[in-house]
Amino acid sequence: MNESMRFRQMYRQYADLVFSHAFYCLGSRHDAEDAAQEVFLRMWKQMPQLDADRAKAWLLTVTHRLCIDMFRKRRFQGSNSDPDSDTGTLDSALPDPVNLEQHIADRDTLHQVYAQLERLSPDQRSVVLLRCREGLSYAEISDALSLSPDNVKVLLHRGRRALRQAMQEEVSHD
């Protein structure tokens, strides 16, 4: 199979995952589209060396690092992005939801959770999203983010705890 066909096949297979992860990390549809485009441009350039068995982990690693760079740049420039301000809402911007949304039936609560996700560090946010939304195993997250499995567990625990505390504070303020 030639490089162009491999690229198209991998793009079809992973485009939703890359966009979804970028969207939840960055909170903006526009930024997520830019990030996804950059990720797949980098994939195109790496096609000859890219191992198909490691493509998912490679794409998530590149997406994660690019989102962190974009997040830092946005914070440096003093810009705050509202997830609903670009085009559409969380519900209309993403492919079919999985785990996290299935556990949260109330739309307002779901939006509160995603608002609180933005307060987590980029690493915590990525780990929480990859585990709870994308359903990746600890080993897959470890591989994708170049973290030790123990570090993944710590980041996941701290991220979940921070979300839980923020949601409890939200409820107590109402």
N, C-alpha and C positions, 0 to 999 in steps of 0.2 A: 504494500500500500504506500502510495507516495505521501510526501509531507503535507501537501494541501488537503488530501482526503483525511489524513490522521488529524489535522487541525480541526477540520469541520466536524468530525466525529467527536472529538474531545470537547469542542465548543458546545455542541448540542448536549452533551452529557453533563457538563459542569457550569454552563452559563447561569442557570437559576441559583445554584449554590454560591457562586462568586458574587453575583449581584445581591442576593439576600444577605450574605455575611457583610458585605460592604455597606448595605443600607442600614442594617442594625448597628454597625460600628459607627457610622458617620451621621445617621439620623436624617439624611437628606437624599431624596431620589436623584437629584441632579449630581451630587457628589458621588453617589454610588454608581451611577452610569459612567461618570468619568473614570472612577477607579476600576470598574469592570473593563472598560475599554483599554485602559493602560495595562491591566493584568493580561488580557488576551493579546495585546501587542507584544508584551514581553514573552508570552508563551510562543507566539509565532517565531520570534527571534531565536528561541531556545529549542524549537522543534527537533532539529537534528540530534541534539544531546538528551532530549527529554525521554525518560523511561515511562512508558504507558502505565506500568504498575505503580509508579510513584507520582503520577500526574495529579491526583487529587490532593495529596499532601503538599506537593510543590505549589499548586494553585492557591491553596489556603495559606501557605506560608507567605507567598507573594502578596496576596490580598491583605493579610494581617499587617504586614510591614508597610504596605502602601497606605492603608487606612491610618496607621499610627502616624506616619509622616504627614498625611493630610490633616489629621486631627491636630497635631502640633502646629502645623502651619496656620490653621484656622484659629487656634487659641492665640498664637503669636500675633496674628492680624486683628484679634479682638472680635472676631465674627461669631455670633451664635446662630446656629441653624435650627430651625423649627421643623420637626419631622413632617408636619402637615402643610408647611408653607409652600413647598415647591409645586408639585402637581399631585393631587389626590391625597388620600390618607394612607395610613399604614396598611389598611385592608386592601386598597386598590393597587398599591404599589408593588406587591409581592406575589410570588408564586404561591401555590397552595400551602397553607400553613401546616406545621407538624406539631410535635410534642408540646411546646410551651403554650400555644394557643388552645390546644385541646384541654389543658388543665385550667384555663381561665375562661370561663364562659361569659362573664360580664365585660362588655366592650370598654366601659370606662376604666375598669380595673386593668384591663390589658394595656390601655393607653398610659395609665399611671406606671405600670411596670416598665414599659419602654422609656418613659420619661426618666425614671429612676436609673435605668441602665446607663443613660448618658452620664450619670454622676460617678460611675465606676471607672477605674483606671482602664486604659485601652486593653491591657492584658487580661484583666478580670472580665471585662465585657466580652472579649473574644472567646475566652474559655467557657463562660456561662452560655453564650449563644451557641457555640459549637456543640456543647453537651446537651443543653435543654431544648434548643430549637432544631438543630440539625441531627441530633441523636448520635453523634460520634462517640466512640469509645475513648477511654483515657489514653490508650496507646495511639489512636489516630490523632487525637488532639496534641499529644506530646510530639508526635512526628511532624504534624502540620505546623506547629508553632515553635519547633526546636526548643522545647522545654523538657525537663525531666518529668517522668510520671508523678513523682512526689510534688513537684512544683505545680503541675496541673491540678492535683487534688487540693493543694493549699489555696491556689487562686480561685478554684471553684467554690471551696468552702467559704472563703472570705467574701467572694462576690455574692453568693446566696445569702450569707448572713447580713451583708450590707443592704441587699434588696429587701430582706425580711424586716430589718429595722426601719428602713425608710417607709415601707408600706404600713408598718404599725404606727409610725409617727403620723403618716397621712390620715389613717383611720382615726387616731386620737384627736387630730385637729378638726375633724368634721363633726 
